[in-house]
Amino acid sequence: MGFAIGIIIFITCMVASIALGYSMIPALLVGLAIFVILGMRRGFTLEEIFRSGMESVKESAVVIKVITIIGLITAVWRISGTIPVFIYYGIRIITPSMFLVVTYLLACILSYALGTSFGVTGTLGVIFMALARSGGVNPVITAGVILSGVYFGDRGSPVASSAHLVAGVTRTDIMTNVKYMMKTCVIPVVLTLCIYAFLSVRNPIGDIDAGIIGSLEDTFSLSVIAFIPAVLMLILPLFRLAVTTSILVSAAAGAVIAYCVQGMPILDILKTCIMGYRSADAGLGAILNGGGVISMVEVVIILIISCAYSGIFSCTGMMEPVYAGLEKSCRKTGRFATCLIFGITGTILFCNQTITTLLCGDILSEPYRKTGGNKQELAIDIENSSIVAAGFIPWCLGCKVPLTFMGVGAEAIPYAVYLFLIPVCYLFTKRIWFKDRV
């Protein structure tokens, strides 16, 4: 009972924070305090709980590095002129009534090539958000479209870390999983394109204001050289270079261009990398301001707290009552429905898809086996539940980080229709590939 009450208080605090536009950190700290107290009531000492939480936090070091690097490149691409040249030339190439469709398709293609939602949102996503703002397209809708596109690759790319994680925890072949993921996403992708085609026609991109064009020309050298950081970001992973390394190389190239081509002093470049870009021109600032390592501080704090949750739950065994009812649920409501509910619940509690995926693979394998399922089915069920759920839970890192990069809030989530269509369509079509009931 105490755990259930704690969950209700935690979720209430999170929803209230988002609704009122406050930072999620205080709500997360309230939840952390509640679960520490519950752990102590179960007989664990504060030292044991703290140690377990810190061990879990240490495992987030790699993710923190990635987030910090992407925060860096979002600033560098601004001062190097990379984003400005995309705005300057891109607005002339894209068919106005197809802007959102093109945005979605390019996000799908690049995320599939790179296998990262964060990396694509922090680069291509920032560019298209700038295009949208400069061309009068609703930035909230654009952010939802981009979120849909980046999760196409985050969920289904053979180079995505989430795909390798799912294959690892379920002991399945990743390429076989990718084939199933491509088959099960056909209907959602078609429906998503139809919806975005409608929204695209209703929200065409317009001409950039002449004043903004003038500000771009006055502030930046709009040379094709400024495209180099983006080109490097695209081609380096093709040579099997790690995405983080590709981002760093792209950022380094951008810094050199900012100094040599844009004429920016080295100290100003370093300051912008940390604090983000700020334009003296109000109109230009509305489009380009942002980025920098500082913009990721809140996200890193959220990551640290959410990982501490994982350690506390693991140490104290608070979620054991939840596990007990899973086999019964598989028999009564179906395996995918159970996986979906468990995945969403885990994402709400742990704030990231990695921990939830590990739990699903570990805890659901036996209920699946006992009710007639198999490892392959479990892998695809996780991909179509926990992986995409991370994109529509506002306080989950898989949602919070991309939205932070794009400078919008949770109001963009309803427009990320692909994330909702994946589980809904799979719920009704799963019988084509797997027999869900005993």
Wavefront OBJ file of the C-alpha trace (Angstrom):
o trace
v 0.000 0.000 0.000
v 2.821 2.390 0.896
v 4.485 1.826 -2.483
v 1.233 2.482 -4.366
v 0.676 5.720 -2.433
v 4.265 6.756 -3.136
v 3.748 6.155 -6.868
v 0.557 8.234 -6.862
v 2.287 11.136 -5.089
v 5.272 10.922 -7.437
v 3.171 10.914 -10.624
v 0.958 13.725 -9.289
v 4.021 15.876 -8.622
v 5.429 15.182 -12.080
v 2.167 15.971 -13.871
v 1.725 19.155 -11.820
v 5.283 20.287 -12.622
v 4.752 19.814 -16.348
v 1.282 21.403 -16.331
v 2.555 24.480 -14.458
v 5.715 24.750 -16.557
v 8.115 24.121 -13.660
v 11.317 22.098 -13.707
v 10.846 18.389 -13.105
v 13.801 18.237 -10.720
v 11.863 19.152 -7.516
v 9.200 16.547 -8.341
v 11.892 13.924 -8.942
v 13.522 14.802 -5.625
v 10.172 14.418 -3.861
v 9.835 10.969 -5.414
v 13.403 10.110 -4.445
v 12.729 11.052 -0.817
v 9.530 8.991 -0.784
v 11.231 5.869 -2.131
v 14.204 6.244 0.233
v 11.783 6.390 3.177
v 9.863 3.362 1.871
v 13.151 1.504 1.495
v 14.122 2.280 5.068
v 10.702 1.087 6.253
v 11.468 -2.244 4.543
v 14.513 -2.643 6.792
v 17.293 -1.214 4.618
v 19.715 1.332 6.016
v 20.204 4.744 4.454
v 23.802 3.771 3.644
v 22.682 0.633 1.747
v 20.106 2.573 -0.230
v 22.570 5.373 -1.017
v 25.255 2.916 -2.149
v 22.838 1.082 -4.427
v 21.611 4.346 -5.922
v 25.150 5.590 -6.581
v 26.152 2.335 -8.272
v 23.270 2.807 -10.664
v 24.215 6.448 -11.264
v 27.772 5.432 -12.249
v 26.295 3.369 -15.071
v 24.871 6.563 -16.608
v 28.318 8.095 -17.250
v 28.287 7.173 -20.951
v 24.853 8.704 -21.513
v 25.909 11.889 -19.697
v 28.898 12.156 -22.036
v 26.701 11.768 -25.114
v 24.199 14.376 -23.916
v 26.986 16.851 -23.127
v 28.611 16.363 -26.541
v 25.320 16.946 -28.332
v 24.741 20.099 -26.280
v 28.151 21.234 -27.502
v 27.462 20.603 -31.179
v 24.110 22.396 -31.104
v 26.013 25.562 -30.196
v 28.886 24.998 -32.630
v 26.560 24.452 -35.595
v 25.049 27.856 -34.882
v 28.293 29.854 -34.749
v 29.880 27.976 -37.678
v 27.003 29.089 -39.894
v 25.845 25.491 -40.485
v 22.292 26.048 -39.269
v 22.060 29.529 -40.883
v 23.046 28.185 -44.344
v 20.488 25.413 -44.056
v 17.873 28.055 -43.277
v 19.074 30.362 -46.046
v 19.126 27.764 -48.819
v 16.699 25.181 -47.467
v 13.767 27.562 -47.450
v 14.208 27.964 -51.211
v 14.334 24.246 -51.985
v 11.596 22.658 -49.887
v 8.101 22.684 -51.377
v 6.139 24.829 -48.899
v 3.146 22.505 -48.563
v 5.357 19.450 -48.000
v 7.632 20.857 -45.294
v 6.423 18.603 -42.471
v 6.461 15.495 -44.682
v 10.033 16.222 -45.803
v 11.018 16.861 -42.180
v 9.588 13.511 -41.082
v 11.175 11.522 -43.926
v 14.619 13.072 -43.480
v 14.472 12.461 -39.719
v 13.544 8.818 -40.423
v 16.380 8.342 -42.904
v 19.067 9.991 -40.792
v 17.989 8.299 -37.553
v 18.014 4.930 -39.328
v 21.522 5.638 -40.644
v 22.880 6.848 -37.287
v 20.694 4.850 -34.891
v 20.366 7.699 -32.410
v 17.400 9.889 -31.533
v 19.512 12.318 -29.500
v 22.136 12.845 -32.189
v 19.599 13.452 -34.960
v 17.427 15.761 -32.841
v 20.463 17.794 -31.787
v 21.552 18.283 -35.410
v 18.878 17.831 -38.095
v 16.133 18.548 -35.559
v 17.633 21.884 -34.570
v 17.989 22.850 -38.238
v 14.370 22.083 -39.094
v 13.100 23.794 -35.952
v 14.987 26.910 -37.051
v 13.484 26.563 -40.537
v 10.006 26.210 -39.054
v 10.357 29.259 -36.830
v 11.779 31.377 -39.656
v 9.099 30.237 -42.109
v 6.094 30.625 -39.827
v 5.377 26.900 -39.298
v 4.040 25.927 -35.873
v 7.196 24.851 -33.951
v 5.166 22.588 -31.626
v 3.854 20.552 -34.558
v 7.309 20.483 -36.161
v 8.866 19.179 -32.944
v 6.282 16.366 -32.790
v 7.035 15.453 -36.407
v 10.774 15.330 -35.696
v 10.193 13.243 -32.553
v 8.263 10.730 -34.659
v 11.028 10.607 -37.250
v 13.941 10.135 -34.874
v 12.170 7.243 -33.143
v 11.817 5.450 -36.465
v 15.573 4.885 -36.353
v 15.907 4.681 -32.560
v 13.450 1.784 -32.621
v 14.300 0.023 -35.878
v 17.886 0.714 -36.965
v 20.396 -2.165 -36.843
v 22.966 0.273 -35.418
v 20.676 1.665 -32.686
v 21.843 1.001 -29.141
v 18.269 0.203 -28.097
v 18.004 -2.483 -30.790
v 21.229 -4.108 -29.581
v 20.038 -3.874 -25.986
v 16.749 -5.621 -26.789
v 18.541 -8.323 -28.779
v 20.957 -8.825 -25.894
v 18.410 -9.109 -23.084
v 16.125 -11.421 -25.102
v 19.004 -13.427 -26.636
v 17.728 -12.950 -30.169
v 19.375 -12.090 -33.494
v 19.350 -8.357 -34.121
v 18.910 -8.573 -37.901
v 15.927 -10.899 -37.492
v 14.492 -8.377 -35.034
v 15.044 -5.541 -37.528
v 13.129 -7.461 -40.213
v 10.169 -7.896 -37.875
v 10.358 -4.237 -36.858
v 10.242 -3.147 -40.496
v 7.217 -5.357 -41.131
v 5.341 -4.159 -38.054
v 5.959 -0.470 -38.775
v 4.587 -0.364 -42.336
v 1.010 0.518 -41.348
v 2.068 3.088 -38.692
v 4.462 4.794 -41.139
v 1.805 5.027 -43.877
v -0.772 6.423 -41.437
v 1.813 8.844 -40.028
v 2.648 10.130 -43.514
v -1.050 10.664 -44.270
v -1.520 12.664 -41.067
v 1.608 14.741 -41.663
v 0.620 15.363 -45.289
v -2.646 16.850 -44.019
v -0.867 18.930 -41.369
v 1.756 19.972 -43.927
v -0.844 21.390 -46.286
v -2.472 23.209 -43.364
v 0.913 24.542 -42.150
v 2.972 25.446 -45.242
v 6.335 27.040 -44.730
v 6.414 30.662 -45.870
v 9.094 33.024 -47.043
v 11.690 34.145 -44.527
v 11.155 37.697 -43.383
v 13.410 40.049 -45.353
v 14.769 41.449 -42.093
v 15.877 37.993 -40.982
v 17.498 37.356 -44.376
v 19.422 40.581 -43.948
v 20.446 39.650 -40.411
v 21.705 36.248 -41.605
v 23.732 37.888 -44.367
v 25.138 40.497 -41.996
v 25.962 38.077 -39.172
v 27.281 35.042 -41.043
v 29.299 34.177 -44.101
v 26.724 32.014 -45.878
v 29.354 29.992 -47.714
v 28.894 26.362 -48.712
v 31.880 25.650 -46.457
v 29.463 25.933 -43.546
v 27.798 22.706 -44.741
v 30.956 20.719 -43.883
v 30.068 19.914 -40.236
v 26.720 18.471 -41.359
v 28.335 16.498 -44.194
v 30.862 15.016 -41.758
v 28.056 14.035 -39.421
v 26.410 12.143 -42.269
v 29.367 10.351 -43.833
v 31.638 9.488 -40.886
v 29.311 6.824 -39.421
v 29.379 5.116 -42.839
v 33.048 4.403 -42.153
v 32.063 2.645 -38.904
v 33.125 5.591 -36.791
v 31.207 5.776 -33.515
v 28.411 8.350 -33.463
v 29.986 10.179 -30.492
v 33.302 10.416 -32.345
v 31.508 11.651 -35.468
v 29.783 14.349 -33.418
v 33.090 15.483 -31.901
v 34.777 15.644 -35.315
v 31.825 17.607 -36.683
v 31.993 19.972 -33.703
v 35.751 20.457 -34.170
v 35.242 21.257 -37.858
v 32.496 23.697 -36.901
v 34.763 25.449 -34.410
v 37.493 25.840 -37.064
v 34.954 27.293 -39.523
v 33.624 29.659 -36.833
v 37.158 30.979 -36.347
v 38.461 30.977 -39.927
v 35.308 31.751 -41.941
v 32.947 33.493 -39.536
v 35.778 35.422 -37.862
v 34.745 34.597 -34.315
v 37.420 34.941 -31.596
v 38.541 31.735 -29.896
v 37.377 32.866 -26.446
v 33.909 33.673 -27.817
v 33.772 30.232 -29.451
v 34.606 28.539 -26.153
v 32.102 30.686 -24.269
v 29.345 29.860 -26.773
v 30.111 26.139 -26.576
v 29.448 26.298 -22.845
v 26.739 28.960 -22.519
v 25.013 28.604 -25.883
v 24.456 31.039 -28.755
v 22.874 34.432 -28.115
v 22.244 36.852 -30.965
v 22.157 40.630 -30.493
v 19.425 40.731 -33.151
v 16.029 39.932 -31.576
v 14.540 38.447 -34.765
v 17.555 36.250 -35.437
v 17.744 35.300 -31.773
v 14.171 33.976 -31.838
v 15.334 31.462 -34.448
v 18.897 30.639 -33.447
v 19.377 31.268 -29.723
v 20.164 28.188 -27.639
v 22.428 25.172 -27.429
v 25.573 24.783 -25.415
v 26.620 22.491 -22.600
v 24.686 24.607 -20.080
v 21.407 23.730 -21.809
v 21.945 20.091 -20.816
v 22.503 20.651 -17.084
v 18.862 20.050 -16.138
v 18.755 16.920 -18.304
v 21.903 15.517 -16.676
v 20.468 16.114 -13.204
v 17.246 14.351 -14.225
v 19.304 11.442 -15.557
v 21.255 11.121 -12.300
v 18.110 11.148 -10.141
v 16.245 8.681 -12.376
v 19.179 6.265 -12.328
v 19.233 6.496 -8.533
v 15.600 5.337 -8.613
v 16.682 2.199 -10.421
v 19.280 1.360 -7.794
v 16.811 1.927 -4.948
v 14.121 -0.273 -6.514
v 16.665 -2.996 -7.246
v 18.090 -2.907 -3.717
v 14.790 -2.826 -1.818
v 12.672 -5.084 -4.037
v 9.755 -2.630 -3.933
v 8.379 -3.760 -7.273
v 8.115 -7.469 -6.433
v 4.315 -7.273 -5.963
v 4.086 -6.002 -9.545
v 6.074 -8.926 -10.887
v 3.829 -11.486 -9.214
v 0.800 -10.637 -11.325
v 2.500 -10.628 -14.737
v 1.895 -14.274 -15.691
v -1.762 -13.955 -14.747
v -2.006 -10.791 -16.824
v -0.358 -12.509 -19.824
v -3.009 -15.209 -19.727
v -5.921 -12.851 -19.175
v -5.181 -9.786 -21.287
v -2.523 -11.068 -23.694
v 1.244 -10.908 -23.681
v 1.657 -7.682 -25.649
v -0.955 -5.810 -23.610
v 0.922 -6.886 -20.471
v 4.292 -5.882 -21.955
v 2.860 -2.512 -23.028
v 1.376 -1.720 -19.606
v 4.534 -2.883 -17.825
v 6.724 -0.936 -20.254
v 4.791 2.307 -19.838
v 4.722 1.874 -16.053
v 8.472 1.201 -15.953
v 9.189 4.204 -18.163
v 7.085 6.436 -15.914
v 8.990 5.249 -12.841
v 12.547 4.957 -14.150
v 12.466 7.864 -16.636
v 14.515 6.015 -19.269
v 14.049 3.165 -21.724
v 17.252 1.293 -20.852
v 16.215 0.247 -17.351
v 12.681 -0.595 -18.483
v 14.013 -2.718 -21.353
v 16.298 -4.629 -19.007
v 13.393 -5.257 -16.622
v 11.067 -6.385 -19.423
v 13.654 -8.805 -20.797
v 14.465 -10.199 -17.381
v 11.021 -10.363 -15.778
v 8.717 -11.126 -18.710
v 10.732 -13.949 -20.267
v 9.327 -16.594 -17.914
v 5.653 -15.462 -18.117
v 6.015 -15.417 -21.921
v 7.456 -18.946 -21.951
v 4.758 -20.320 -19.641
v 1.960 -18.812 -21.715
v 3.206 -20.052 -25.097
v 5.344 -17.109 -26.207
v 8.981 -17.127 -27.296
v 12.084 -14.940 -27.186
v 11.534 -13.505 -30.662
v 8.033 -12.425 -29.763
v 9.221 -10.809 -26.533
v 11.909 -8.855 -28.410
v 9.414 -7.363 -30.869
v 6.876 -6.703 -28.116
v 9.499 -4.700 -26.186
v 10.459 -2.751 -29.315
v 6.810 -1.865 -29.893
v 6.145 -0.860 -26.288
v 8.993 0.186 -23.972
v 11.223 1.636 -26.706
v 8.588 3.948 -28.192
v 6.972 4.713 -24.808
v 10.165 6.558 -23.883
v 9.230 9.148 -26.506
v 5.818 10.076 -25.123
v 6.380 10.127 -21.348
v 7.191 13.842 -20.750
v 9.698 13.292 -17.931
v 11.444 10.334 -19.580
v 14.891 11.188 -20.936
v 13.939 9.819 -24.351
v 11.334 12.569 -24.556
v 12.811 15.299 -22.376
v 16.202 15.446 -24.136
v 14.877 15.813 -27.723
v 12.301 18.402 -26.631
v 15.041 20.339 -24.825
v 17.184 20.350 -27.965
v 14.234 21.674 -29.974
v 13.228 24.294 -27.417
v 9.647 23.146 -26.889
v 7.684 21.491 -24.102
v 5.373 18.530 -23.639
v 2.735 20.173 -25.828
v 4.580 18.698 -28.845
v 4.010 15.078 -27.740
v 0.478 14.652 -29.211
v 1.921 15.445 -32.651
v 4.452 12.592 -32.396
v 1.784 10.310 -33.830
v 4.167 7.541 -34.928
v 4.968 6.789 -31.287
v 1.304 6.109 -30.549
v 0.488 4.328 -33.802
v 3.217 1.706 -33.318
v 1.701 0.048 -30.191
v -1.920 0.665 -31.239
v -1.500 -0.874 -34.705
v 0.605 -3.744 -33.373
v -2.032 -4.500 -30.744
v -4.515 -5.265 -33.536
v -2.140 -6.810 -36.085
v 0.199 -8.857 -33.891
v -1.684 -12.078 -34.693
v -0.237 -11.853 -38.227
v 3.208 -12.673 -36.823
v 2.629 -14.141 -33.362
v -0.193 -15.927 -31.562
v -0.641 -13.730 -28.515
v -3.051 -15.781 -26.419
v -2.612 -19.226 -24.831
l 1 2 3 4 5 6 7 8 9 10 11 12 13 14 15 16 17 18 19 20 21 22 23 24 25 26 27 28 29 30 31 32 33 34 35 36 37 38 39 40 41 42 43 44 45 46 47 48 49 50 51 52 53 54 55 56 57 58 59 60 61 62 63 64 65 66 67 68 69 70 71 72 73 74 75 76 77 78 79 80 81 82 83 84 85 86 87 88 89 90 91 92 93 94 95 96 97 98 99 100 101 102 103 104 105 106 107 108 109 110 111 112 113 114 115 116 117 118 119 120 121 122 123 124 125 126 127 128 129 130 131 132 133 134 135 136 137 138 139 140 141 142 143 144 145 146 147 148 149 150 151 152 153 154 155 156 157 158 159 160 161 162 163 164 165 166 167 168 169 170 171 172 173 174 175 176 177 178 179 180 181 182 183 184 185 186 187 188 189 190 191 192 193 194 195 196 197 198 199 200 201 202 203 204 205 206 207 208 209 210 211 212 213 214 215 216 217 218 219 220 221 222 223 224 225 226 227 228 229 230 231 232 233 234 235 236 237 238 239 240 241 242 243 244 245 246 247 248 249 250 251 252 253 254 255 256 257 258 259 260 261 262 263 264 265 266 267 268 269 270 271 272 273 274 275 276 277 278 279 280 281 282 283 284 285 286 287 288 289 290 291 292 293 294 295 296 297 298 299 300 301 302 303 304 305 306 307 308 309 310 311 312 313 314 315 316 317 318 319 320 321 322 323 324 325 326 327 328 329 330 331 332 333 334 335 336 337 338 339 340 341 342 343 344 345 346 347 348 349 350 351 352 353 354 355 356 357 358 359 360 361 362 363 364 365 366 367 368 369 370 371 372 373 374 375 376 377 378 379 380 381 382 383 384 385 386 387 388 389 390 391 392 393 394 395 396 397 398 399 400 401 402 403 404 405 406 407 408 409 410 411 412 413 414 415 416 417 418 419 420 421 422 423 424 425 426 427 428 429 430 431 432 433 434 435 436 437 438
